[in-house]
Amino acid sequence: MKKFYLAIPLLWCANVYAQQKQDTVITFKEVVINENGFNTPVSKQNRNVYIIDQAMIAKLPGRTIQELLQYANGVDLRQRGPFGSQADISIDGGSFEQTVVLLNGIKIIDTQTAHNMLNLPVPVEAIERIEIVRGPAARIYGINSLTGAINIITKKPTKSGFLIDSYAGSNFEKNTEGSGKTFYGAGIQAGAVLAKKNHQHSIFGSRDQSNGYRFNTQFENIKLLYQGNIQIDSANEIMTSFGYTKNEFGANAFYAAPGDRNATEAVQTTLASIQSKHLLSDKWTLTPRLSYRYNFDDYRYFGTTNLNAGISKHYTNSFAAEVNSSYKTNSGELGLGAEVRSDAINSSNIGKHQRENVGIYAQYRTFLTEKLNVNIGTYVNYNSSYKWQVYPGLDASYAIADAFKIIGSIGTSQRLPSFTDLYLNQRPGNIGNPNVTPENAFQSEIGFKFLKGDFTFNSNFFYRRISNFIDYTRLVTTEPFEANNLGEVITKGINFRSSYNLAITQKTKMNVNLAYSYLDSKFGNMEAGISSKYQLASLKHQVTNTIDIKYLNFSLLVATRFNQRIAGKSYWINDFRISQSMQKFTIYFDAQNILDTKYFEIGTIPLPSRWVSLGVKFVSF
């Protein structure tokens, strides 16, 4: 608990200044969330939604999407390889395959395994915001949004220019088991933007490289991203994007410790999409989308006696087409949409498989009274393997006062088994089960929002029941882990989130964010004596706290994270970033895990000790 005291003095200072400056007002442009055709300001949301905005992204000591999500309360980011190598992501106690990730509204679903879902070609500098929707979201985002959704929104350029960003860092420890060299990490990113009245284009490229932080944890990550926006006229717009990622890393203890000490993995991902928005009338909006994802995963076990043992190669292809529309009526707004996707895999130890999915959704929102807003809808899904499924949902809010709102929701959703769950043949480690059926979730939630001036406070309580929960289990230690439907997982949770913006002086501003989540998960209908891989891995307590102070062009951010899982030791992680801007140049210094905490997020994989890095960035747009 001593480490917790690092945050207390800063919180106390914020409280003192709050008492002294109660009449100070800072205004910000409100973020608007796009929910399959519905555009809803955050303040008017009936759901538990959290935003990591562009201003916060610039302050956080992270250079990858994975690192940014570490600071989002309710999000559990469990890393095998740090600094963007590989990480599993979940929301509010779910498993790593129960959260859907979207890029500008387009679903990124990895039907091989969600271990590679965050292998995205998006540099931090290209992100406008990250929207985190907590709770089942099938009515809004379709399949696999069992416990929530994370939508990454990229910037739309407004000014031409270019970007160069370079950094280097180390923990100043030596690789005593290998080369004997000091561990380091370095990277460079370049980008260019062309912004014209009727069309905007941006291109980014980056290369990050490290010799790791312990034996066989080296990595090289290359990213390329192009985005284009074309405004045909005031009512019609087209957005295109193309991205490529090549990520190679040492996989020591990733999947089969201790025998995989020399293992390596290489993942290549290609994304392409085109979408458009059409204002057909003052009331009717139409948004069609087409997208494609290709992923190649090459894993090498490299056993001690047979270096050709355990080679796994997986090729996956996903095509998706989607159309969303909204129509404003005299009493509310109607949303209709449909999506079609085809997923295929050709794998050395999963085999060759394909399945198709068709989804149709409808939702309607209206004010039943002046203060009572209701949004009701359903998602109807047909899968070639699991046939018809229906997932309704309802959310509502009641404004007691201008600053105080009560919100509530009832939602359902599902998660389709991955091809790994169904067909994996990786004896003696893990095997699939073709009889596994989809997971289903029901969740009810109630909470309130308080927004007044520069202070916001959110509190929510939820009850969730997941049936047919999928986990890898075994009864005998000599047998492989096999995918099975275990029965029910019932989770009760409560979370708080607060934010305060304060103008200390005309030149000095402070922002304080503090959040806490508590989860109580119970596993029912399970066979006695069974061993599982994931049921004891979810969080029980989580605290996230960021405090940043800005004086003119100087900025300091301190971030504190606390995690305690159902099983395993709890830990505090403390990071900070110092930056100084000089016209178009910014120099920044990052320190992560400054108290040198020993901690684990997956299995027996120790994560990096204290790590510092120094960078310089030039931005002319």
C-alpha angles and dihedrals in degrees: 000000000000090000090059089067090071089076098041099075091051092048089049091052090051090052093050092050090046090059092048097045105037092135094056115110127196117184127204134185107258119241117240118213119213111215107183094303100336114106108204128175112231092242090058096046117125091200134074098263128168126193130204098197132200094262092054092044090057091053101044119098094239136104100189137054089247092057093048092052091056088078097050113104114232091025116108110202110186112188128203092175119022131221092043101312098120136330139166117223132202140160129230099345099319125133123264092261096051096076123077119215120208133190111207089337095311114121118240103203120171105201092185095058135322089233086093099041094105093052089114130156094223118118117210091245090063095054120103095183144326117235117205116194113191122209134028108327107177091124089061107026106019127218126023095018090118098141101012148303138260116206118191112204118197127212124268106218119241099173134037121240144099142264135217120180125174132173143165133192147165146184089223092233124127130237094241093169094052135012097354090230125133114264114249143162130204139168147171131208129190131184142170131200131197113192119184131165096263103020138035130190133186133181128187133183131180142174123197122183136177139166086221136245098266135010114318099358097115119133145183120199124186122185133184125182134176125183130180133186123192123186106203090183138324092291103040131058135169127203124191132180140179126186139176130189129185113187121178122176146157110260103202108169093350098130114351111028132212096014095053094065091128097038122133134190135197123192125187121187131184122191128185130172144162125193136165140195123217127188098206092178141338087282106031127070126179126195119181124183139190123189142172132194127188121184131183119190120187114184122182117193094190098197120208094249103026116037091189093057120115101014110166124184122182128184117188131180126189127185122185136179123187139174126191129183139178129198125193115219129188091264104032146321131293124207124196131173149149137203136194124194137174122200125190135175134191110189140166093227104019098046131217117313141153137188138176132217133197122188132184124187137185129181137170130195130190144151107255087187133004091273104027116085120185131188117187130173149130141227119217115198133191119190123184090228101038104027122209126006131168125205116184126184143182134194131176143173135201121202107217089176137351090270100034127066133170115214133190138172143183115199144169132196144152144219122219116221112256121238086254091057090051109037113012114138107187104138132210089022113042136350134187130233120221089202094065112121131205121283116241129202136197119187135177122190139180129183147130140244126213117191120171125152109309097346127086129176128182128184127179138175121196141182118203132182120192116191125196090022109193120224138150109251144168138181098204123047092221091061125080121254109263129200111249142163102247102189126248134355114194116194128186116189143174127193137182128195128181136176132186129187116197134184102210092179133346089273101033125070132177132197124192125191121182126172138169134189130189122191129188111191125185124189115211138185093027127146115250117253095021120145119215137185104217114020094087095042101080124104124262101180127020130176125182123183130173126178121181131180124194125193112182102303096343118097134185124185126182118191126191126189130185124188130180120176131201087257127021137041123309120236144190121218121193124192136168142186128204118192137175123194123206110185103296096351126085125188115197136183121200128193118185126191089005094179091054095238118189107225145154131207101177125029114305097332109129113213125221123296120226109330128188131186139178125209144173127207134191118196124175100176 
